[in-house]
Amino acid sequence: MIPASFDYHSPQSLEEALSLLQSHRDDVKVLSGGQSLLPLLKLRLGAAGHLVDIGRIPDLEYIREEGGVLKIGGRTRESALERSDLIQAKYPLLAETAAVIADPIVRNLATVGGNLAHGDPANDHPATMLALRAEVVATGPGGTRTIPIDQFFLGLFAAGNSPAADANNPPDPTKDPTVYWVAYSHLDTQWRWTYPQVISQFIPGTVLTNAALISKYPNYVFNWTGANRYRLLKEYYPPIYSVLSNLVKQGRWFPAGS
Ligand SMILES: Cc1cc2nc3c(=O)[nH]c(=O)nc-3n(C[C@H](O)[C@H](O)[C@H](O)COP(=O)(O)OP(=O)(O)OC[C@H]3O[C@@H](n4cnc5c(N)ncnc54)[C@H](O)[C@@H]3O)c2cc1C
């Protein structure tokens, strides 16, 4: 499927990127590896009038130790993490995390910053960064601030990466609390289920289970990860797909981007 139209920006510096994010702040998304964002846009489960591609900004990809602290640039790809001698020798948890993400093609594009900023509880870096008590350094028009990782995730698919999340206008994580139900049993579409099984069992089974829970628990928000699952749902069960699209519009269902 083709995404809704958007203006593509390719800033050459951080300052230029920040200025673009500021000018289009109500309708803009950062594009990093694109491995979560682009599937969402293609499925029209998300939209943005402007995409700011940070891929051509120099110096956003690095892995280095300074003053006994490991620093990883936000644009650092999973494959770089996986291959780094420093990471393998001193931070094996991060090497192991990167190595289990998808496949080499995805790992060559997906970035550590994107993995965290996406705020997907099914992603792997949020858990390991929490375990390592990492800090996220965020740069905005108001300057730079350091966010402890346990304060970075504001909720399901919400991280401290919003253009509005600056030091003068901090988001209130206690507002509109939601409990989410992840109707997701870590059974992977592409690697552990065959496509016929996914189509005949996984998709209808989980959708029907969720449908019952959605009416039963009106304050819960639901999630189902995997762009391929949405694609197959759309192809094989169009009526259910349209019900799901309405739930997304109502904020009852948060599609994951992977
Ligand atoms: C087939 C497939 C399988 C996958 N399997 C796994 C898996 O097993 N485990 C796992 O952890 N992940 C998995 N992923 C997800 C993958 O790791 C994503 O790439 C990652 O979640 C997002 O990183 P990205 O660089 O692609 O970000 P993008 O898709 O470019 O962006 C994701 C979101 O983060 C925001 N964002 C990105 N970078 C920044 C930044 N620097 N500052 C502010 N906001 C930013 C974007 O605006 C967007 O909202 C999979 C993806 C695919 C396609």
The ligand as an ORCA input file, in Angstrom:
! r2SCAN-3c Opt
* xyz 0 1
  C      10.504     -7.243     10.019
  C      10.884     -6.479     11.265
  C      11.143     -7.171     12.420
  C      11.506     -6.478     13.581
  N      11.807     -7.178     14.711
  C      12.208     -6.521     15.814
  C      12.608     -7.237     16.968
  O      12.628     -8.466     17.003
  N      12.977     -6.502     18.063
  C      12.993     -5.138     18.061
  O      13.369     -4.541     19.059
  N      12.633     -4.444     16.981
  C      12.238     -5.108     15.867
  N      11.872     -4.399     14.761
  C      11.768     -2.952     14.864
  C      13.057     -2.292     14.471
  O      14.025     -2.472     15.487
  C      12.747     -0.816     14.248
  O      13.610     -0.394     13.306
  C      12.813      0.100     15.410
  O      11.776     -0.177     16.293
  C      12.675      1.553     14.961
  O      13.909      2.046     14.578
  P      14.084      2.871     13.236
  O      15.456      3.426     13.263
  O      13.719      2.024     12.081
  O      13.048      4.061     13.472
  P      11.941      4.679     12.541
  O      11.050      3.617     12.004
  O      12.562      5.594     11.569
  O      11.168      5.554     13.636
  C      10.371      4.946     14.643
  C       9.758      6.053     15.514
  O      10.745      6.686     16.309
  C      10.850      8.074     16.000
  N      12.280      8.381     15.982
  C      13.246      7.643     15.357
  N      14.452      8.150     15.625
  C      14.255      9.235     16.392
  C      15.133     10.196     16.972
  N      16.456     10.117     16.817
  N      14.594     11.190     17.708
  C      13.259     11.263     17.878
  N      12.378     10.386     17.365
  C      12.868      9.390     16.629
  C      10.181      8.226     14.636
  O       9.644      9.525     14.448
  C       9.105      7.173     14.699
  O       7.996      7.644     15.423
  C      11.551     -5.055     13.580
  C      11.281     -4.354     12.386
  C      10.961     -5.058     11.233
  C      10.677     -4.284      9.976
*
